[in-house]
Amino acid sequence: MTWEGDGGEIGPMVEFLINTFDNPEAFAPECHIHHQERLPWLEIHDTLPRYRIWHDGEDEPYLHGPADKV
């Protein structure tokens, strides 16, 4: 249901799996992180920015939208 870790430079973290909430649709995604680590056959067709790694809001995405459209 959760993941806990030290979070490195940003400090301790607790992550909740979205499907544990009563209304998961209320939490719309803003981006994709670790996009290049996805399974090769999985591509989500939206226009959200894609980042190679975790980003802190200052990094530039390497891609916007699906990789198979490039």
N, C-alpha and C positions, 0 to 999 in steps of 0.2 A: 504494500500500500504506500510505502514511503521509501525514500533513500536519504541517508544522512551522511555528511562528509565534512571535511574541514574547509573546503571551498578555496583553499590556497590564499591568494592575495585578497579576495573579497570577504573572507571570514567564513565561519560555520554556516552550513546550508542544510535545509530540510526541503526535499522535493516531494510533492504529492502527485500520484498518478491521477490524471485528469478524470478518469472514469470512476474515481471514488467520490466525486462530488455529486450532489443531487441534481444540479443543472450544469453539466459540463459545457453545454453550448454557450454559456455566459462568459466563457474565457476564450476569446478568439485569439489565435496565434498572431504574433507580430513578425516572426522570422523563422528561419530554419537554421539551426546550428549543427555543426559536425556533418554537414550535408554530404560531403564526399565519403563518409563512412556508411552511408545507407547501402542496402542490398542493391545490386546493379539493376534488378528488375523492378525496383520500387521507385516511382517518380510521382510526386504529388503535383498536380496541375493547378497551380495558383500563381499569383504574381509577387509573392512575398520574397524579400531578399534572402539569399543563401550565403552562409558563412562557412568557411572551412573549419573553424574552431569556435569556441565560446567567444563572444565579443562583448565589449564593455560599453557599447554605444558610440564609440569613437572610431572604430574600425570600419572600413568600407567593405561591403559585401563583394564577393567575387562574381556573383551572378544574381539576376532578378528573374524569377520565373523558372520553369522546368529546364533541366539540363538537356533533355532530349529535343528541345526546340532551338538549340544553339547550332 
